[in-house]
Amino acid sequence: MVGVAAAATFSGLCVVAGVRARSLLRALAPPALALLIERASRDSGDPSPPPALILAEIDGDRRGALTAMGLLVARFRALLRIALAAGTGSAMLVLATDLGRNLQQASLAACACFGLGGLAAVVLAQLGHAARGDCRRFRDQWNQRQREAARTLEPISAAAEWTDPGGAR
């Protein structure tokens, strides 16, 4: 019974850590454009920062969010492996300790341990799949916000300037 309790504990902790990672991932969604520009202006430290500095701050925020998203997605794979290993290890522990006493009870307990680890792995695989979809969506949103910020902060005079594609003749 110690093995079943260990499998349930480790599998449950892995699922809890996966749910927590999923909630952390949601916090990495990009803010609205106005808030993003305001926060980048405030973080630059300059009272009236030039547009290039604001865009650099936004790019730094985007890169930080993308890095954190990559690490969080990798966490799901690690938790899945831990849950499977906990279930398998607990099953082996149950078999090793109880096999000599009662084969039927030891086999049933070992199956329960492995089943708990497998169930936790399935839950974590689903959470990880959903997290990968969120990461794709957030990455696209971050890239879109950065393009929108560049268009918003682009000086009007540079946008209105016309150049002859054929060159001066």
N, C-alpha and C positions, 0 to 999 in steps of 0.2 A: 504494500500500500504506500510505502514511502516513495516508490518510483512513480506511481500515478500522481501523487501530490506534487512531486518535483516537476513532472511533465506539465501538469495543469498550471503550476506557478510560473514556470519559464514561458510557456506558450501564452499565458494570459499577459505576462509582462511585455512580451514581444508585440502583442496586439495593441496594448495600451500605448506603447512607444510608437507604433505605426499610426494610431489615431492622433497622437500628439504631433507627429511629424506632418501629418496631413493638415492639421490646423495651422502649423507654422508656415506651411506652403501657401495657404490662402492669404497670409499677411504679406506675401511678396508680390501681390498683384499691383500693377502700376496705378498710381493715383490719377485723378483728372488732370488735364493739361495745365489749367490755371494753377492748381495746387503744386504741381510738379515744378513749374517755372518759379512760383513764389518761394518754394522751399530751396530750390537751387540758387536763387538770388540771395536768400538769407544765409545759406551755408557758404557762399563764396567769400564772405567777410568784407566785401567792398560795398559801400553805401549805394553806389550806382554802377553795378558791374557791367562790363561790355557783353554783348550777346555771345561772343566766343567763350567767355568764362562761364556763362550760364549753361551753354551747350556742353561744355566740358564737365560741369558738375552733373548734369543730367546723364551724360554718358557714363560717368563714374558710378552713379546710382544704378543704372541699367546693368552695367557689368557686375556690380556687387550682387544684385538680385539674381542674375543668371548663374553666377557661381554658387550662390546659396541654393538655388533650385536644383542644380546638378548634384550637389552634396546630399540634399534631402531625398532625391530620387534614388541615389545609391544606398541610402539608409534602409529603404524598403527591401532591397535585395539582401542586405546583410541581416536584417531582422528575419526575413524568410528563412535564410540558411540557419540562423540560430534556433528558430522554432523547430525546424526539421531535425537539427542535431539534438535538441533537448528531448524531443519525442523518441528518437532512435536510441539515444544514450540511456534514457529512463527505461525504455523497453529492455535494453540489454542488461541493465542493473536489476530489473525485476526478474528476468530469466535467470541471471546468475545467482541471485539470492534465494529464489523460491522454487527453482526447478526440481531440486531434490525432494522437497516436501510434498508438493501437489502440482502435478503437471498441468492439469486442467485450469486451476486457479492462476498459475503462473502465466500460461498462454493467454488467458483472458485479460489479465492485468497488463501484459506486454502489448497486446492489441489495443487496449485502451490508451496506453501511453503513446504508442505510435499514432493512433487516431487523433489524439489531442494535438500532437505536433503537426500532423497533416492538416487538421482543421484550421489551426492557427496560420499555417503556411498558405492555405487557400485564401483566407481572409486578407492576409498581407499581400498576396499576389493581386487581389482585386483592388486593394487600396493603392498599391503601386501602379497598377494600370491606370486608375483614375488620376493619380498624381502626375503620371507622364502626360496625360491629356491636358491637365491643367497647366503643366509647364509649357507645353507647346502653345497653348492659348495665351498664357502670360508673356511668353517670349515674343509672340507676334504683337501683342498689345504694347509691350515696351518699345519694340522697334517702331511701331506706328506712332507712339507718343513722341519718340525722339525725332521722327521726320516732321510731325506736326509742330514741334517746338522749333525746329530749324526754319520751317516756313513762317512761323509766327514772328520769330526774332530776326528774320532776314530784313536788312534795311530796305526800305521802299525804293530808294534811289538806285540801288544795285539791281533790283528786280526790273525797274523801268528802263534801265540802260540797254540800248540796242547796239549790237555789233554786226557789221557786215560779214556774213560767212565767206564771201568771196575775197575779202581783204580790201584795203584801200587801193584804188587804181588810178 
